[in-house]
Amino acid sequence: MAYAVAETEPIPGLFDLCEEIITDIPPHETIYRPDTCLRDINGRVQPYLLRWHLRPKQTGRSQFALYLHRFLQPDETVLHDHPWPSASWLLFGEQNEVWKTAGGTAGPPSRHRLVPGNLVCRPAAHAHRLGLPRDGEGTWIPATTLFATGRRVRDWGFWPEGRFVPEAEYQSRLSAISRRDAA
């Protein structure tokens, strides 16, 4: 699967299916508690992502999963990839994606502004980060996406300085730096 941003329906019936799935999902996180509240690896106190499991992966069954994501802050500044191919449909808000193709270390990263209705399909090794715009007072403006994942095909990690570092190793390095700085 190649990286693509679609403003039109890439698979006949996909948008109708997604709309049917999200019809009963509340637009605001205070109605139903999220299944997961993620904080970034730098330990920000406020969560950066709320996740509702609409169709979690099931062991021994389908490897397809579907989540509702509510971004409250942007991703970590270092690019990351995922362990599975994925598709993200922006429902509300805006996002700015910074990305490089798999293994792409030369040159500056590409940038793309995402608006409601955009569908982004990403291969697993697609290194990227998602940013959010700020309002006039400097507060992050949240964005909501419907996020689908496929079968796990690799380990995931971060791309500091254009080099892949597995997620556990990257977090370990950050912890060591934090402990050193605290001493």
C-alpha positions in Angstrom: 0.0 0.0 0.0 1.4 3.4 -0.9 0.8 6.6 1.1 -2.2 8.4 -0.3 -4.5 11.2 0.7 -7.9 10.8 -0.9 -10.5 13.5 -1.0 -12.8 11.1 -2.8 -13.9 7.6 -1.9 -11.1 5.2 -2.7 -13.2 2.0 -2.2 -16.9 2.1 -3.2 -19.1 2.0 -0.1 -16.2 2.8 2.3 -17.5 6.2 3.3 -21.1 4.9 3.8 -19.8 2.1 5.9 -17.7 4.4 8.1 -20.7 6.9 8.5 -22.9 4.0 9.5 -20.3 2.9 12.1 -19.9 6.4 13.6 -23.5 7.4 13.6 -23.9 6.4 17.2 -20.6 7.7 18.4 -20.8 10.9 20.4 -18.8 13.9 19.0 -17.4 14.8 22.4 -15.4 12.7 24.8 -17.3 13.6 27.9 -20.4 11.5 26.9 -18.5 8.1 27.0 -15.2 7.5 28.6 -12.4 6.6 26.2 -11.0 3.1 26.3 -7.4 4.4 26.3 -5.9 7.7 27.3 -2.4 8.1 25.8 0.3 10.4 27.1 3.4 10.9 24.9 6.7 9.3 25.8 8.0 12.6 27.1 5.5 12.3 30.0 3.3 15.3 29.4 0.7 15.5 32.2 -2.2 16.2 29.9 -3.2 13.3 27.5 -2.5 13.9 23.9 -4.8 11.2 22.5 -8.1 9.7 23.6 -9.0 6.3 22.0 -12.3 4.5 21.7 -12.1 0.9 20.6 -14.9 0.5 18.1 -13.7 -2.9 16.8 -10.6 -4.0 18.6 -8.3 -6.7 17.2 -9.4 -10.2 18.2 -6.8 -12.9 18.7 -7.4 -15.8 16.3 -9.9 -13.8 14.3 -9.8 -10.8 12.0 -6.7 -8.7 12.3 -8.7 -5.6 11.3 -9.3 -3.0 14.1 -11.2 0.3 14.1 -10.7 3.1 16.6 -12.0 6.6 17.1 -9.1 9.0 18.0 -9.5 12.4 19.6 -6.1 14.3 19.3 -5.8 16.9 22.1 -2.2 17.7 21.4 0.2 17.0 18.5 2.4 13.9 18.2 5.9 13.7 19.6 8.3 15.8 17.4 10.3 12.8 16.3 8.7 10.9 13.4 7.3 7.4 14.2 5.8 4.5 12.2 3.3 1.8 13.0 3.4 -2.0 13.1 0.5 -2.4 10.6 -0.8 -0.7 7.5 -3.4 1.9 8.4 -6.0 4.3 7.2 -7.2 7.4 8.9 -10.3 9.4 8.0 -10.3 12.9 9.4 -13.8 13.6 10.8 -13.4 16.9 12.7 -10.7 19.5 13.0 -7.5 19.8 11.0 -4.2 18.1 11.2 -0.8 18.8 9.7 1.1 15.6 8.7 4.9 15.6 8.4 6.1 12.5 6.8 8.9 10.6 4.9 8.5 7.5 2.8 9.7 4.2 4.3 13.5 4.3 4.6 13.6 7.9 3.2 16.4 9.6 5.1 17.6 12.2 2.5 16.0 15.6 2.1 13.4 17.4 4.1 10.2 15.7 5.1 7.0 16.3 3.1 4.1 18.1 4.7 0.4 17.9 4.1 -2.6 19.8 5.6 -5.5 17.4 6.3 -9.1 18.7 6.5 -12.3 16.9 7.4 -13.2 14.2 4.8 -9.5 13.4 3.9 -8.7 9.7 4.0 -5.0 8.9 4.4 -3.8 5.4 3.7 -0.3 4.5 5.1 2.0 1.5 4.8 3.4 0.2 8.1 6.9 1.7 7.7 5.5 5.1 6.9 7.4 7.5 9.2 5.2 10.5 10.2 3.9 12.7 12.9 0.6 14.6 13.2 0.4 18.2 14.3 -2.6 20.3 15.3 -3.2 24.0 14.6 -3.6 26.5 17.5 -6.3 29.0 18.1 -5.7 32.7 18.6 -4.8 32.2 22.2 -2.2 29.4 21.5 -4.4 26.5 22.6 -4.3 23.3 20.5 -7.4 22.8 18.4 -8.5 19.1 18.8 -9.0 16.8 15.8 -11.0 13.5 15.6 -10.2 10.6 13.2 -11.6 7.2 12.5 -8.5 5.0 12.4 -8.3 1.5 10.9 -5.4 -0.9 11.2 -4.6 -4.1 9.4 -2.6 -7.2 10.3 0.7 -6.6 12.2 3.6 -6.8 9.8 6.6 -5.4 11.7 7.8 -3.8 15.0 7.2 -0.1 15.3 9.5 2.7 16.4 10.8 6.2 16.0 13.0 7.8 13.4 15.4 10.3 15.1 17.8 11.8 12.6 16.4 9.5 9.9 17.4 6.2 11.6 14.9 3.6 12.8 15.0 2.9 16.5 12.6 0.3 18.0 10.0 1.8 20.3 11.2 0.1 23.5 14.8 1.1 22.8 13.7 4.7 22.1 11.8 4.9 25.3 14.7 3.4 27.2 17.0 6.1 25.8 14.6 8.9 26.8 14.3 7.4 30.4 18.1 7.4 30.7 18.3 11.0 29.6 15.5 12.0 32.0 17.3 10.3 34.9 20.6 11.9 34.0 19.0 15.4 33.7 17.3 14.9 37.1 20.5 13.9 38.9 
